[in-house]
Amino acid sequence: MKTSEIIVGLDIGTTKIAVIVGHKNEFGKIEILGHGKVPSIGVKRGVVSNIENTVQSIKDAIKEASQKSGVDIRYVNVGIAGQHIKSLQHHGSTIRKDSETEISQEEIETLVNSMYNLNMNPGEEIIEVIPQQFSLDGEHVVKSPKGMMGSSLEANFHIIVGQTAAAKNIYKCVRKAGLDVVDLILEPIASAEAVLSEEEKEAGVVLVDIGGGTSDIAIFHEGIIRHTAVIPLGGDIITEDVKEGCSIIKKHAEELKVKFGSALASENREEEIVAIPGLRGRSPKEISIRNLANIIQARMEEIIEYIYFEIKNSGYEKKLIGGIVLTGGGAQMKHIAQLTEFKTGLDTRIGYPNEHLANDVPEEMASPMYATGIGLVIVGIDRYEKEKERMKPAVAEEIPEPEEKVTKTKKVKEKKPKDPDKSGRKFTDSFIEKIQKWFEEENE
């Protein structure tokens, strides 16, 4: 494989910063060339709270991934999430000048692009516009209407909105770490690509990525994303509950949660006890595993109630044949699938990103903890391949490396501003370009 096809995903989370370096092999599977994972210092609930600490954590994770993969990392696909992310539905339409001609890809992209002109609240920006379904002259069209004829083209859109300041801070941290951002990708969409099958998306499924600071939700039906949401509760708040409930320090609370935690208290016996080392010569503290599970279960039930509210609010509660798929670090909690099934009545499984991975990938990479990072690589590869295919007529026969590719792509756009990006990349880039302009002006 050429290095031009190597993609890097950067997952900036609340508890960890993970860097995944990978490419697609000849069998269509993702080969992980290297990865780096360090504790996240400076991020709270998916939002950067300390620039310098976050920059240092990114540098450490990049250094580790670069050493393991032997790749000089310069360009990254960055995940964006956090409690500031929200989504909305919008309907758009256009009247065609000539109903006797076939609908072109340019017309479709023009309709999609018009959604970026919607008025948002102060401090908010549209991050991504996802077409859900089209209709032509009142007739429902499930997929693209390209090549069809009609006078009125309409579509329903899923629009993802985020705070401009939060996106700027992420971008600023990445640039200060000596990297360039290729794409900002919504994390629940990335996680979905890593752990969901096309059959599940078609049947109707809820993807729940339980991270350290937030729980991200994405609902699919008929192969289309229908609803996204971010709940500002995750694994960290469970650790805090254990810390307060058991009167122990946070380090021991996290270890207790990971090693002995359970989401169902009834699955643990009363007599099971674990001893925690005392502080400065004090005697060890004994903790009941059953009481620990009671603390965890109470908070997990609250998180699941929020998730279930989003499911009902989406209007797809009765259409989810695929049930719920849990992923992320929080999905490794024992008995969490059983508790989720009990509280929602929906079939639940744990999502592992191993379906898309090559056989020789390290076993630890198949953990739900790395679902977002691997998903960022998958989405990055998909967008890169679409971009490369689109650029074939515009660029001479050689395909540039990623470092050159980003620059050359921009040059082509400058020469042909009316040439739409058929991959949908243009719209993500337009958001990034706004932030790039702001960053350059700030550093002048």
C-alpha positions, -999 to 999 in steps of 0.1 A, spaced: 0 0 0 12 35 -8 16 60 20 -9 82 3 -36 59 16 -25 61 52 -51 79 73 -48 91 109 -77 95 133 -74 117 164 -100 111 191 -98 139 217 -119 125 246 -125 134 282 -105 105 297 -81 97 269 -66 110 237 -62 82 211 -44 83 178 -50 56 152 -28 52 121 -43 28 95 -50 21 59 -72 -3 39 -57 -35 25 -65 -53 -7 -93 -71 10 -111 -40 21 -101 -44 58 -85 -18 80 -49 -25 90 -37 -6 120 -1 5 116 2 20 150 -17 37 178 -11 60 207 -32 65 239 -25 89 267 -46 103 296 -66 134 285 -57 164 306 -75 195 297 -108 182 283 -141 181 302 -173 166 288 -158 166 253 -149 203 254 -114 217 257 -110 234 291 -72 239 291 -54 246 258 -18 239 269 -26 206 287 -46 194 257 -18 203 233 7 184 254 -16 153 255 -20 154 218 17 157 212 24 127 235 -3 105 218 10 115 183 46 107 193 36 73 205 16 65 174 44 78 151 70 56 168 49 25 166 38 30 130 70 45 116 48 73 100 56 110 102 21 122 112 12 156 99 -25 154 88 -53 141 110 -91 135 109 -104 149 142 -135 137 160 -158 164 174 -184 158 201 -192 174 235 -224 186 251 -226 216 228 -234 194 198 -271 193 188 -290 183 157 -322 195 139 -343 185 110 -350 208 81 -369 206 48 -355 222 17 -369 226 -18 -361 241 -52 -381 247 -84 -361 236 -115 -359 258 -146 -362 229 -170 -382 199 -159 -374 180 -191 -337 177 -183 -321 151 -160 -313 162 -125 -275 166 -121 -253 161 -92 -246 198 -92 -283 206 -86 -284 182 -57 -253 197 -41 -267 232 -46 -298 222 -26 -276 207 1 -254 238 2 -284 261 6 -289 245 41 -257 262 53 -274 296 49 -299 288 77 -298 313 106 -283 299 137 -282 312 173 -252 335 180 -220 315 185 -233 285 167 -222 270 133 -236 243 111 -209 216 111 -225 191 87 -256 187 65 -267 151 58 -294 145 32 -319 120 45 -344 115 16 -354 133 -15 -388 137 -32 -395 148 -68 -428 164 -77 -443 151 -45 -431 115 -51 -409 99 -25 -374 90 -37 -354 70 -11 -319 76 -26 -304 101 -49 -327 116 -76 -297 120 -99 -307 113 -135 -345 117 -129 -367 144 -143 -392 167 -127 -400 203 -118 -398 204 -80 -369 188 -60 -374 185 -22 -354 169 5 -353 164 43 -320 171 60 -303 162 92 -283 192 103 -256 190 130 -249 222 149 -220 230 173 -206 260 191 -181 278 171 -158 285 201 -156 248 210 -147 238 174 -121 267 173 -105 254 205 -102 219 192 -87 232 159 -63 255 179 -50 226 200 -44 204 170 -25 232 152 -5 241 182 5 204 183 21 209 149 -7 191 129 -32 200 102 -69 191 103 -82 173 72 -117 169 85 -138 175 116 -160 144 119 -189 139 143 -178 112 167 -211 92 169 -211 89 131 -175 77 132 -183 51 160 -213 39 139 -191 32 109 -168 11 131 -193 -11 149 -226 -12 129 -234 -33 99 -253 -21 69 -281 -45 77 -285 -30 112 -286 5 97 -313 -6 73 -334 -24 99 -332 4 124 -306 7 152 -294 30 180 -257 35 184 -247 47 220 -211 56 225 -205 59 263 -174 79 268 -158 95 298 -176 128 298 -205 123 274 -227 96 258 -232 101 221 -263 88 203 -269 81 166 -302 66 153 -303 49 119 -333 36 99 -335 25 63 -298 30 60 -301 68 68 -291 87 99 -323 100 115 -313 115 149 -281 124 168 -277 137 203 -250 141 230 -258 135 267 -235 153 291 -231 122 313 -205 94 310 -180 72 328 -164 101 348 -196 109 367 -198 72 377 -163 74 391 -172 105 410 -202 87 425 -180 58 436 -155 82 451 -182 100 471 -202 69 480 -173 49 492 -153 78 506 -121 70 487 -98 89 464 -105 92 427 -77 69 416 -90 41 437 -126 48 426 -116 44 390 -98 12 396 -127 -2 416 -151 7 388 -130 -9 361 -120 -41 379 -150 -49 401 -178 -26 388 -212 -40 376 -243 -23 363 -266 -48 381 -263 -51 418 -284 -83 419 -256 -101 401 -232 -97 430 -232 -115 463 -234 -96 497 -203 -113 511 -179 -102 483 -155 -76 497 -125 -58 482 -99 -40 503 -86 -5 493 -52 6 506 -54 32 534 -38 66 532 -4 73 550 -3 43 573 -41 41 578 -57 6 578 -71 -7 545 -108 2 537 -132 -26 529 -157 -20 502 -187 -43 495 -189 -52 458 -227 -53 461 -227 -17 474 -204 -7 447 -228 -21 421 -257 -3 437 -239 30 432 -230 23 396 -265 9 388 -282 41 401 -262 63 378 -264 40 348 -301 39 351 -302 77 349 -280 77 318 -302 50 301 -333 71 309 -317 100 290 -309 77 261 -344 63 261 -358 98 261 -338 106 230 -350 74 213 -387 83 220 -381 119 210 -367 108 176 -400 91 167 -383 58 158 -389 39 190 -412 13 173 -389 10 142 -357 -2 158 -355 -39 148 -317 -38 154 -322 -25 190 -293 -8 207 -256 -12 202 -234 1 231 -198 10 225 -171 32 239 -151 27 271 -183 28 293 -197 -2 273 -171 -25 290 -190 -23 323 -202 -57 333 -240 -64 328 -246 -31 311 -263 -47 282 -287 -66 305 -296 -34 324 -301 -15 291 -324 -42 278 -344 -42 311 -349 -4 311 -357 0 274 -372 -32 263 -349 -32 232 -324 -59 222 -289 -47 232 -254 -58 223 -219 -45 228 -203 -30 197 -167 -41 189 -149 -25 159 -134 -59 149 -156 -65 119 -137 -39 98 -102 -48 111 -77 -71 95 -68 -104 112 -33 -93 123 -45 -63 142 -35 -63 179 -62 -77 201 -65 -46 223 -76 -26 192 -108 -46 190 -120 -30 223 -151 -7 223 -127 19 237 -112 24 203 -144 24 183 -143 62 177 -107 63 167 -110 34 142 -142 50 129 -124 82 122 -99 62 101 -127 44 82 -146 77 75 -113 94 65 -104 66 41 -139 67 25 -138 105 20 -102 104 7 -112 77 -19 -142 97 -30 -121 129 -32 -94 110 -52 -121 97 -76 -136 132 -80 -102 148 -87 -93 124 -115 -106 146 -143 -93 178 -127 -58 167 -118 -32 151 -141 -30 114 -139 -8 112 -108 -25 109 -74 -8 131 -48 2 122 -13 -20 134 15 3 163 22 1 174 -14 -35 163 -18 -49 188 6 -30 217 -10 -38 207 -45 -75 201 -37 -77 237 -25 -60 250 -56 -85 233 -78 -113 247 -58 -98 282 -62 -96 278 -99 -130 262 -102 -151 277 -74 -183 265 -91 -172 229 -93 -192 212 -66 -176 185 -44 -196 154 -52 -183 136 -21 -199 162 2 -164 171 15 -168 207 3 -193 215 31 -171 201 59 -142 220 44 -161 252 43 -165 250 81 -129 242 86 -118 270 63 -137 295 85 -117 282 115 -85 282 95 -90 319 85 -98 328 121 -66 309 133 -44 327 107 -58 361 116 -53 355 153 -16 346 147 -8 375 125 
